[in-house]
Structures are given as C-alpha cells and as structure tokens.
Amino acid sequence: MIKTFHVAAVGPRAAARSLSGGGVDAGAVAGIHRDLIALADAGTAILVVSQDLDELFAICDRIAVICHGRLSAAQSAHASTVEDTGMLMGGVFHLDETKAGDHATAT
C-alpha cells in the first residue's frame, strides 16, 4: 500500500500517529479515489469516513451522517445538497426526517 499509493512513511511498521494527515500525499488522493470507485463498480461495498464534503460528494453514491451518536438516513449523493448534509453534521436532523418520511432506514 505504501508503494502503490505513495504514502509518505518511514516504512511498513510506522506508527499511524507518525503519518502526517494519514500519510497520504495529495497527489495520491486522486488515485485512491479512482481505485475506490473501481472497487465499488465491481460490487465491493466501500465505507468512506470523512468530514470533507467535496470528497464525499465526488466519490460516494449515498451519504449518511453521524452526529452525537445518531445516524441519519442514507441519502442519494446526487439528490442531496452540501447544505443539507452540513445541517445534519451540525445535528439538525429534522430535515432528514422530513425528507425520509416513513421510509427512513439506516444503511
């Protein structure tokens, strides 16, 4: 993984805390995104945890938010907005419940 994704690390036994920003070079991010999308297209389930909304909307099909231990209903990334997702991140779940109606499910 270090070689494939050009991770800036002293070696494979480097402690995670020693990796700046997770150790992923900014130039490698696009390659990682391509690989994640290819895996998803091949049928692999991918879970991306990020606070970077631009990243999430660029590579995810569905987005759910956890705030204060509460999980929102998963929404289509194409039908959601950055503003609505930001509100969920801030704990405003009534928007989520209004949109989901009686069909709210956590996935």
C-alpha distances in whole Angstrom, upper triangle without the diagonal:
4,5,5,6,8,7,11,11,13,11,9,12,13,15,14,17,16,14,16,16,13,11,10,13,15,15,11,13,15,12,10,14,15,12,13,17,16,15,18,21,20,21,18,19,17,18,17,19,20,23,22,25,24,21,22,25,23,20,22,25,26,26,28,28,28,31,33,32,33,31,32,33,30,31,30,28,31,34,33,33,31,35,35,31,32,35,33,31,34,36,38,38,41,40,37,40,42,40,39,42,43,40,37,35,31,28
4,6,6,5,5,7,7,10,8,7,11,11,13,12,15,14,11,14,14,12,9,9,10,14,13,11,13,15,13,12,16,17,15,16,19,19,19,21,24,23,25,22,22,20,20,19,20,21,23,23,26,25,21,23,26,24,22,24,27,28,28,29,30,30,32,34,33,34,33,34,35,32,33,32,30,32,35,34,34,32,35,36,32,33,36,34,32,35,36,39,39,42,41,39,42,44,42,41,45,45,42,40,37,34,31
4,6,5,7,9,10,12,10,10,14,14,17,16,19,17,15,16,17,15,12,11,12,15,13,11,14,15,12,12,16,16,14,17,20,19,19,22,24,23,25,23,24,21,23,21,23,23,26,25,27,26,23,25,27,25,23,25,28,30,30,32,32,33,35,37,36,37,35,37,37,34,35,34,31,33,37,36,36,34,37,38,34,35,38,37,34,37,39,42,42,45,43,41,44,46,44,43,47,47,44,42,39,36,33
4,6,8,11,13,15,13,12,16,16,19,17,20,19,16,18,18,15,13,11,12,14,12,9,12,13,9,9,13,13,11,13,16,15,15,19,20,20,22,19,21,19,20,19,21,21,24,23,25,24,20,22,24,22,20,22,25,27,27,29,30,31,34,36,35,36,33,34,35,31,32,31,28,30,34,33,33,31,35,36,32,33,36,35,33,36,38,40,40,43,41,39,42,44,41,40,44,45,41,39,37,34,31
4,6,9,11,14,13,13,16,15,17,15,18,17,14,15,14,12,10,7,8,10,9,6,8,10,7,7,11,11,10,12,15,15,15,18,20,20,22,19,20,17,18,17,18,18,21,20,22,21,17,19,22,19,17,20,23,25,25,27,27,28,31,33,32,33,31,32,32,29,30,28,26,28,31,30,30,28,32,32,29,30,33,32,29,33,35,37,37,40,38,36,39,41,38,38,42,43,40,37,35,32,29
4,6,9,12,12,12,15,14,17,15,17,15,12,13,13,12,9,7,7,10,8,6,10,12,10,10,14,15,14,16,18,19,19,22,23,24,26,23,24,21,21,19,21,20,22,21,24,22,19,22,24,21,20,23,26,28,28,29,30,30,32,35,34,35,33,34,35,32,33,31,29,31,34,33,32,30,33,34,31,31,35,34,31,34,36,38,39,42,40,38,42,44,41,41,44,46,43,40,38,35,32
4,6,9,9,10,13,11,13,12,14,12,9,10,11,9,5,5,6,10,10,8,10,13,12,11,14,16,15,16,19,20,20,22,24,25,26,23,23,20,20,18,19,18,21,20,23,22,19,21,24,22,20,23,26,27,27,28,28,28,30,32,32,33,31,33,34,31,32,31,28,31,34,32,32,29,32,33,30,30,33,32,29,32,34,37,37,40,39,37,40,42,40,40,43,45,42,39,37,33,31
4,7,9,11,13,10,12,11,13,10,7,8,10,9,5,6,7,10,11,10,13,16,15,14,18,19,19,20,23,24,24,26,28,28,30,27,27,24,23,21,21,20,22,21,24,23,21,23,26,24,23,26,29,30,29,30,30,30,31,33,33,35,33,35,36,34,34,34,31,33,36,34,34,31,34,35,32,31,34,34,30,33,35,38,39,42,41,39,42,44,42,42,46,47,44,41,39,36,34
4,5,7,9,7,9,9,11,8,6,9,11,10,7,9,10,14,15,13,15,19,18,17,20,22,20,21,25,25,25,27,30,30,31,28,27,24,24,22,22,21,23,23,26,26,23,25,28,27,25,27,31,32,31,31,31,30,32,33,33,35,34,36,37,35,36,36,33,36,38,36,36,33,36,37,33,33,36,35,32,34,36,39,40,43,42,40,43,46,44,43,47,48,45,42,40,36,34
4,7,8,6,9,11,12,9,9,12,15,13,10,13,14,17,18,17,19,22,21,20,24,25,24,25,28,29,28,30,33,33,34,30,30,28,27,25,25,25,27,27,30,30,27,29,32,31,29,31,35,35,34,35,34,34,35,36,36,38,37,39,40,38,40,39,37,39,42,40,40,37,40,41,37,36,39,38,35,37,39,42,43,47,46,44,47,49,47,47,50,51,49,46,43,40,37
4,6,6,9,11,13,11,11,14,16,14,11,13,15,19,19,17,19,22,20,19,23,24,22,23,27,27,26,29,31,30,31,28,29,26,26,25,25,25,27,27,31,30,27,29,32,30,29,30,34,35,34,34,34,33,35,36,35,37,36,38,40,37,39,39,36,39,42,40,40,37,40,41,37,37,40,39,35,38,40,43,43,47,46,44,46,49,47,46,50,50,48,45,42,38,36
4,6,9,10,13,12,11,15,16,13,12,14,16,19,20,17,19,22,20,18,22,23,21,21,25,25,24,26,29,28,29,25,26,23,23,23,23,24,26,27,30,30,26,28,31,29,27,29,32,33,32,32,32,31,33,34,33,35,34,36,38,35,37,37,35,38,40,39,39,37,39,40,36,36,39,37,34,37,38,41,41,45,44,42,44,47,45,44,48,48,45,42,39,36,33
4,6,9,12,10,11,15,17,14,13,16,18,22,23,20,22,25,23,21,24,26,24,24,28,28,26,29,31,31,31,27,27,25,25,24,24,24,27,28,31,31,28,29,33,32,29,31,34,34,33,33,32,31,33,34,33,35,34,37,38,36,38,38,36,39,42,40,40,38,40,40,37,37,39,37,34,37,38,41,41,45,45,42,45,48,46,45,48,49,46,43,40,36,34
4,6,8,7,8,11,14,11,10,13,16,19,21,19,20,23,22,20,23,25,23,24,27,28,27,29,32,31,32,28,28,25,24,23,22,22,25,25,29,29,26,28,31,30,28,29,33,33,32,32,31,30,31,32,31,34,33,35,37,35,37,37,35,38,40,38,38,36,38,38,35,34,37,35,32,34,36,39,40,43,43,41,43,46,45,44,47,48,45,42,39,36,34
4,5,5,7,11,13,10,11,14,17,20,22,20,21,24,23,21,24,26,24,24,28,29,27,29,32,32,32,28,27,24,23,22,20,21,23,24,27,28,25,27,30,30,28,29,32,32,30,30,29,27,28,29,28,31,30,33,35,33,35,36,34,37,39,37,37,34,36,37,33,32,35,33,30,32,33,37,37,41,41,38,41,44,43,42,45,46,43,40,37,34,32
4,5,5,9,10,7,8,11,15,17,20,18,18,21,21,18,21,23,22,21,25,26,24,26,29,29,29,25,24,21,20,18,17,17,19,20,24,25,22,23,26,26,24,25,28,28,26,26,25,24,25,26,25,27,27,29,31,30,32,32,30,33,36,33,33,30,32,33,29,28,31,29,26,28,30,33,33,37,37,35,37,40,39,38,41,42,40,36,34,30,29
4,5,8,9,8,9,13,16,18,21,19,19,23,23,20,23,26,25,24,27,29,27,29,32,32,32,28,27,24,22,20,18,18,19,20,24,25,23,24,27,27,26,27,30,30,28,27,25,24,25,25,25,28,28,30,32,31,33,34,31,35,37,34,33,30,32,33,29,28,31,29,26,27,29,32,33,37,37,35,38,41,40,39,42,43,41,37,35,32,30
4,6,9,8,8,12,14,17,19,18,19,22,22,20,23,26,25,24,28,29,28,30,33,33,33,30,29,25,24,22,20,20,21,22,25,26,24,25,29,28,27,28,32,32,30,30,28,27,28,28,28,31,31,33,35,33,35,36,33,36,38,36,35,32,34,35,31,30,33,32,28,30,32,35,36,40,39,38,41,43,42,42,45,46,44,40,38,35,33
4,6,5,4,8,10,13,16,14,15,19,19,17,19,22,21,21,24,26,25,27,29,30,30,27,26,23,21,19,18,17,18,19,22,23,20,22,25,25,23,25,29,29,27,27,26,25,26,27,27,30,29,31,33,31,32,33,30,33,35,33,32,29,31,32,29,28,31,30,26,28,30,33,34,38,37,36,39,41,40,39,43,44,42,38,36,33,31
4,5,5,8,9,11,14,14,14,18,18,17,19,22,22,21,24,26,26,27,30,31,31,28,27,23,22,19,17,16,17,17,21,21,19,21,24,23,23,24,28,28,26,27,25,25,26,27,27,29,29,30,32,31,32,32,29,32,34,31,30,27,29,31,27,26,29,28,25,27,29,32,33,37,36,35,38,40,39,38,42,43,41,38,36,33,31
4,5,7,9,10,13,13,12,16,17,15,16,20,20,19,22,24,24,24,27,29,29,26,24,21,19,16,14,12,13,13,17,17,15,17,20,20,19,21,25,25,23,23,22,21,22,24,24,26,26,27,29,27,28,28,25,28,30,28,26,23,26,27,23,22,25,25,21,23,26,29,30,33,32,31,34,36,35,35,38,40,38,34,33,29,28
4,6,9,11,14,12,11,15,15,13,15,18,17,17,20,22,21,22,25,26,26,23,22,18,17,14,13,12,14,14,18,18,15,17,20,20,19,20,24,24,22,22,21,21,22,24,24,26,25,26,28,26,27,28,25,28,30,28,27,24,27,28,24,23,26,25,22,24,27,29,30,34,33,31,34,36,35,34,38,39,37,34,32,28,26
4,6,9,12,10,11,14,14,13,15,18,17,17,21,22,22,23,26,27,27,24,24,20,19,17,16,15,17,16,20,20,17,19,22,21,20,22,26,26,25,26,25,25,26,28,28,29,28,30,31,29,30,30,27,30,32,30,30,27,29,30,27,26,30,29,25,28,30,33,33,37,36,34,37,40,38,37,41,42,40,37,35,31,29
4,6,8,6,7,11,11,9,12,14,14,15,17,19,19,21,23,24,25,22,22,18,18,15,15,14,16,15,18,17,14,17,20,18,17,19,23,24,23,24,24,24,26,28,28,29,28,29,30,27,28,27,25,27,30,28,27,25,28,29,25,25,28,28,25,27,30,32,33,36,35,33,36,38,36,36,39,41,38,35,33,30,28
4,5,5,7,10,10,10,13,15,15,16,19,20,21,22,24,26,27,25,24,21,20,18,18,16,18,16,19,18,15,18,21,18,18,21,25,26,25,27,26,27,28,31,31,32,31,31,32,30,30,29,26,28,31,29,28,25,28,30,27,26,30,29,27,29,32,34,35,38,36,35,38,40,38,38,42,43,40,38,36,33,31
4,5,5,8,10,10,11,14,15,16,18,19,21,22,24,25,27,24,24,21,20,17,17,15,16,14,16,15,13,16,18,16,16,19,23,24,23,25,25,26,27,30,31,31,30,30,31,28,28,27,23,25,28,26,25,23,26,27,24,24,28,28,25,27,30,32,33,36,34,33,36,38,35,36,40,41,39,36,35,32,30
4,6,7,8,9,11,12,14,15,17,18,20,21,23,24,26,24,24,21,21,19,19,18,19,16,19,16,14,17,19,16,16,20,23,25,25,27,27,29,30,33,33,34,32,32,33,30,29,28,24,26,29,28,27,24,28,29,27,26,30,30,28,30,33,35,35,38,36,35,38,40,37,37,41,43,40,38,36,34,31
4,6,5,6,9,10,11,12,14,15,17,18,20,21,23,21,21,18,19,16,17,16,18,16,18,16,14,16,18,16,15,18,21,23,23,25,26,27,29,32,32,32,30,30,31,28,28,26,23,25,28,27,27,24,28,29,26,26,30,29,27,30,32,34,35,38,36,34,37,39,36,36,40,41,38,36,34,31,29
4,5,5,6,9,10,10,12,14,15,16,18,20,21,19,19,16,16,13,14,13,15,13,15,13,10,13,15,12,11,15,18,20,19,22,22,24,26,29,29,29,27,27,27,24,24,23,20,22,25,23,23,21,24,25,22,23,26,26,23,26,29,30,31,34,32,30,33,35,32,32,36,38,35,33,31,28,26
4,5,5,6,9,10,11,12,14,15,16,18,20,19,19,16,17,14,16,15,17,14,15,13,10,13,14,11,10,14,17,19,20,22,23,25,28,31,31,31,28,28,28,25,24,22,19,20,24,23,22,21,24,26,23,24,27,27,25,28,30,31,32,35,32,30,34,35,32,32,36,38,35,33,31,29,26
4,5,5,6,9,10,11,12,14,15,17,19,17,18,15,17,15,17,17,19,17,18,16,13,15,17,13,12,15,18,21,21,24,25,27,29,32,32,32,29,29,29,26,26,24,21,22,26,25,25,24,27,28,25,26,30,29,27,31,32,34,34,37,34,32,36,37,34,34,38,39,36,34,32,29,27
4,5,5,6,9,10,11,12,14,15,17,15,15,12,13,11,14,14,17,15,17,15,11,13,15,12,10,13,16,18,19,21,22,24,26,29,28,29,26,26,26,23,23,22,19,21,24,24,24,22,26,26,23,24,28,26,25,28,30,31,31,34,32,30,33,35,32,32,35,36,33,31,29,26,23
4,5,5,6,9,10,11,12,14,16,14,14,11,12,10,13,13,15,13,14,12,9,10,12,9,7,10,13,15,16,19,20,22,25,28,27,27,24,24,24,20,20,18,16,17,21,20,20,19,23,23,21,22,25,24,23,26,28,29,29,32,29,27,30,32,29,29,32,34,31,29,27,24,21
4,6,5,6,9,10,10,12,14,14,15,12,15,13,16,16,19,17,17,15,12,13,14,11,9,12,14,17,18,21,23,25,28,31,31,30,27,27,26,22,22,20,17,18,22,22,23,22,26,26,23,25,28,27,26,29,31,32,32,34,32,30,33,34,31,30,34,35,32,30,28,26,23
4,5,5,6,9,10,11,13,11,13,11,13,13,16,17,20,18,19,18,14,15,16,13,10,13,15,18,19,22,23,25,28,31,30,30,27,27,26,23,23,21,19,20,24,24,25,24,28,28,25,26,30,28,27,30,32,33,32,35,33,30,33,35,32,31,35,36,32,30,28,26,22
4,5,5,6,9,10,11,9,10,7,10,9,13,14,17,16,17,16,12,12,14,11,8,10,12,14,15,18,20,22,25,28,26,26,23,23,23,19,19,18,16,18,21,21,22,21,25,25,22,24,27,25,24,27,28,30,29,32,30,27,30,31,28,27,31,32,29,27,24,22,19
4,5,5,6,9,10,9,10,9,11,11,15,16,19,17,17,15,12,12,12,10,7,8,10,13,15,18,20,23,26,29,28,27,24,23,22,18,18,16,14,15,19,19,21,20,24,24,21,23,26,25,24,28,29,30,29,31,29,26,29,30,27,26,30,31,27,26,24,22,19
4,5,5,6,9,9,11,10,14,14,18,19,22,20,20,19,16,16,16,14,11,12,13,16,18,21,24,26,29,32,31,30,27,26,25,21,21,19,18,19,22,23,24,24,28,28,25,27,30,28,28,31,32,33,32,35,32,30,32,33,30,29,33,33,30,29,26,24,21
4,5,5,7,5,8,8,11,13,16,18,22,21,21,20,17,16,17,15,12,12,13,15,18,20,22,24,28,31,29,28,25,25,24,20,21,19,18,20,23,23,25,25,28,28,25,27,30,28,27,31,31,33,31,34,32,29,31,33,30,28,32,32,28,27,25,22,19
4,5,5,5,6,6,10,11,15,17,20,20,19,18,16,14,15,13,10,9,10,12,15,17,20,22,26,29,27,26,22,22,20,17,17,15,15,16,19,20,22,22,26,25,22,25,27,25,25,29,29,30,28,31,29,25,28,29,26,25,28,28,25,24,21,19,16
4,5,7,9,10,14,15,19,20,23,22,21,20,17,16,16,15,11,11,11,14,17,20,23,25,29,32,30,29,25,25,23,19,19,16,16,17,20,21,23,24,27,26,24,27,29,27,27,31,32,32,31,33,30,27,30,31,27,26,29,30,26,25,23,22,18
4,6,9,11,15,16,20,22,26,25,24,23,20,19,20,18,15,14,14,17,19,22,25,27,31,34,31,30,27,27,25,21,21,19,19,20,23,24,27,27,31,30,27,30,32,30,30,34,34,35,33,35,33,30,32,33,30,28,32,32,28,27,25,23,19
4,6,9,13,15,19,21,25,24,24,23,20,19,19,18,15,14,13,15,18,20,23,25,28,31,29,28,24,24,22,19,19,17,18,19,22,23,26,26,30,28,26,29,31,28,28,32,32,33,30,33,31,27,29,31,28,26,29,29,25,24,21,20,16
4,6,10,13,16,19,22,22,22,22,19,17,18,18,14,13,13,14,17,18,21,22,26,29,26,26,22,23,21,18,19,18,18,20,22,23,25,26,29,27,24,27,29,27,26,30,30,31,29,32,30,27,29,31,28,26,29,29,25,24,21,19,15
4,7,10,13,16,20,20,20,20,17,15,17,17,13,11,11,12,13,15,17,19,22,25,23,22,18,19,18,14,16,15,16,18,20,20,23,23,26,24,21,24,26,23,23,27,26,28,26,28,27,23,25,28,25,23,26,26,22,21,18,15,11
4,6,10,13,16,16,17,17,14,12,14,14,10,9,10,11,12,13,15,17,20,23,21,21,17,18,17,14,15,15,14,17,19,19,21,21,24,22,19,22,24,21,20,24,24,26,24,27,26,23,25,27,24,23,26,26,23,21,18,16,12
4,6,10,13,14,14,16,13,10,13,14,11,9,11,10,10,11,12,13,17,19,17,17,14,15,15,12,14,14,14,17,19,18,19,19,22,20,17,19,21,18,17,21,21,23,21,25,23,20,23,25,23,21,25,25,22,20,17,14,11
4,6,10,10,11,13,9,8,11,11,9,8,11,10,9,10,11,13,16,19,17,17,15,15,16,13,14,14,13,16,18,17,18,16,19,19,15,16,19,17,15,19,20,22,21,24,23,20,23,25,23,22,25,26,24,21,19,15,13
4,7,9,10,13,10,8,12,13,12,10,13,12,10,10,10,10,13,15,15,15,13,14,15,13,15,16,14,18,19,17,18,16,18,18,14,15,17,15,13,16,17,19,19,22,21,19,22,24,23,22,25,26,24,21,19,16,14
4,5,7,10,8,7,11,12,11,11,14,13,11,11,10,11,13,16,16,16,15,15,17,15,16,16,14,17,19,16,16,14,16,16,12,12,15,14,11,15,16,18,19,22,21,19,22,25,23,23,26,28,26,22,21,18,17
4,6,9,8,8,11,13,13,13,16,15,11,12,10,11,12,14,15,16,15,15,17,16,16,17,15,18,19,16,15,12,13,14,10,10,13,12,9,12,14,16,17,21,19,18,21,23,22,22,26,28,26,23,22,19,19
4,6,5,6,9,10,11,12,15,15,12,13,12,14,15,18,19,19,18,17,19,17,16,17,14,16,18,15,14,10,13,14,11,10,14,14,11,14,17,18,19,22,20,19,23,25,23,23,27,29,27,24,24,21,20
4,5,5,6,8,10,10,13,12,10,11,11,14,15,18,19,18,17,15,17,15,14,14,10,13,14,11,10,7,10,11,8,8,12,12,10,13,16,16,17,20,18,17,20,22,20,20,24,26,25,22,22,20,19
4,6,5,6,9,10,13,13,12,14,14,17,19,22,23,22,20,19,19,17,15,15,11,13,15,12,11,8,12,13,11,11,15,15,14,17,19,20,21,23,20,20,23,24,22,23,26,29,27,24,24,22,21
4,6,5,6,8,12,12,11,14,14,17,19,22,22,22,20,19,19,17,16,15,11,13,16,14,13,11,15,16,13,13,17,17,15,18,20,21,22,25,22,21,24,26,23,24,27,29,27,24,24,21,20
4,5,6,5,9,9,7,10,11,14,16,20,20,19,16,15,16,13,12,11,8,11,13,11,11,10,13,13,10,12,15,14,13,16,18,19,19,22,19,18,21,22,20,20,24,26,23,21,20,18,16
4,6,6,8,9,8,11,13,16,18,22,22,21,18,16,16,13,11,10,6,8,10,9,9,8,12,12,10,12,15,15,14,18,19,19,19,21,19,17,21,21,18,19,23,25,22,21,20,19,17
4,6,9,11,11,14,16,19,21,25,25,24,21,20,19,16,14,12,9,10,13,12,12,11,15,16,14,15,19,18,18,21,23,23,23,25,22,21,24,25,22,22,26,28,25,24,23,21,19
4,7,9,10,14,16,18,21,25,24,23,20,19,18,15,14,12,9,11,14,14,14,14,17,18,15,17,20,19,18,22,23,24,23,26,23,21,24,25,22,22,26,28,25,23,22,20,17
4,6,7,10,13,16,19,22,22,20,17,16,15,11,10,9,6,9,12,11,13,13,16,16,13,16,18,17,16,20,21,22,21,23,20,18,21,22,19,19,23,24,21,19,18,16,14
4,7,10,14,17,20,24,22,21,17,15,13,10,9,6,5,7,10,10,13,14,17,16,14,17,19,17,18,21,22,22,20,22,20,17,20,21,17,17,20,22,18,17,16,15,12
4,7,10,14,17,20,19,17,13,11,10,6,5,4,5,8,9,9,12,13,15,13,11,15,16,14,15,19,19,19,17,19,17,14,16,18,14,13,17,18,15,14,12,11,9
4,7,10,13,17,16,14,11,9,8,5,5,6,6,10,10,8,10,11,13,11,8,11,13,11,11,15,15,15,14,16,14,12,15,16,14,13,17,18,16,13,12,11,10
4,7,10,13,12,10,7,5,6,4,6,9,9,13,13,10,12,12,14,11,8,11,12,9,9,13,12,13,11,14,13,10,12,15,13,12,15,17,15,11,10,8,8
4,6,10,10,8,6,5,8,8,9,12,12,15,15,12,13,12,13,11,7,9,10,6,6,10,9,11,10,13,12,10,13,15,14,14,17,18,17,13,13,10,11
4,7,6,5,4,6,10,10,13,16,16,19,19,16,16,15,16,14,11,11,12,8,7,10,9,11,10,14,14,12,14,17,17,16,19,20,18,15,14,11,12
4,5,5,7,8,12,13,15,18,18,21,21,17,17,16,15,14,11,11,10,7,6,7,6,9,9,13,14,12,14,17,18,17,20,21,20,17,16,14,15
4,6,9,11,15,16,19,22,22,25,24,21,21,19,19,17,15,14,13,11,9,9,7,11,11,14,16,15,16,19,20,20,21,22,22,18,18,16,18
4,7,10,13,15,18,21,21,25,24,21,22,21,21,18,16,16,15,12,11,12,10,13,12,15,17,15,16,20,20,19,21,21,21,17,16,13,15
4,7,10,12,15,18,19,22,21,19,20,19,19,16,14,15,13,10,10,11,9,11,9,12,14,12,12,16,17,15,17,18,17,13,13,10,13
4,7,9,12,15,16,19,18,16,17,17,17,14,12,14,13,9,10,12,10,12,9,12,13,10,11,15,15,13,15,16,15,11,10,7,9
4,6,9,12,13,16,15,13,14,15,15,11,10,12,11,7,9,12,10,10,7,10,10,7,8,12,11,10,12,13,12,9,8,7,9
4,6,10,12,15,13,12,14,15,16,12,11,14,13,10,12,15,13,13,9,11,11,7,8,11,9,7,10,11,9,6,5,5,7
4,7,9,12,11,10,13,14,15,12,10,14,14,11,13,16,15,15,12,14,13,9,11,13,11,9,13,14,11,8,7,6,6
4,6,8,7,6,10,12,13,10,9,13,13,11,13,16,16,15,13,14,12,9,11,12,9,8,12,14,11,10,10,10,10
4,5,5,6,10,12,14,12,11,15,16,14,16,19,19,18,16,17,15,12,15,15,11,11,15,17,14,13,13,13,12
4,6,5,8,9,12,11,9,13,15,14,15,18,19,18,17,18,15,13,16,17,14,14,18,20,17,16,16,15,14
4,6,8,10,13,12,12,15,17,16,18,21,21,20,19,20,17,15,18,18,14,15,18,21,18,17,18,18,17
4,7,10,12,10,11,14,15,15,17,19,20,18,17,17,14,12,15,14,11,12,15,18,16,15,16,17,17
4,7,8,7,7,10,11,11,13,16,16,15,14,15,11,10,14,13,10,12,15,18,16,15,16,16,16
4,5,5,6,8,10,11,12,14,16,14,14,15,12,12,15,15,12,14,18,21,19,18,19,19,19
4,6,5,6,9,10,10,12,14,14,15,16,13,13,17,17,15,17,20,23,22,20,21,20,20
4,5,5,6,9,10,11,13,11,13,14,11,12,16,15,14,16,19,23,22,20,21,20,21
4,5,5,6,9,10,11,9,10,11,8,8,12,12,10,13,16,19,18,16,17,17,18
4,5,5,6,9,10,9,10,12,10,9,13,14,12,14,17,20,18,16,16,15,16
4,5,5,6,9,9,11,13,11,11,15,16,15,17,20,22,22,19,20,18,19
4,5,5,6,5,8,10,8,9,12,13,13,15,17,20,20,17,19,18,19
4,5,5,5,6,9,8,7,11,12,12,13,16,18,18,14,15,14,16
4,5,7,9,12,12,11,14,16,16,16,19,22,21,17,18,16,17
4,6,9,11,12,12,15,16,17,18,20,23,23,19,20,18,20
4,6,9,10,10,12,14,15,16,18,20,20,17,18,16,19
4,6,7,8,10,11,13,14,15,18,19,16,17,17,19
4,5,5,6,9,10,11,12,14,15,12,14,13,16
4,5,5,6,9,10,10,13,14,12,15,15,18
4,5,5,6,9,10,13,14,12,15,15,18
4,5,5,6,8,11,11,9,11,12,14
4,5,5,6,8,9,7,10,12,15
4,6,5,9,10,10,13,15,18
4,6,9,9,9,12,14,16
4,6,6,5,8,11,13
4,5,6,10,13,16
4,6,9,12,15
4,6,10,12
4,7,10
4,6
4
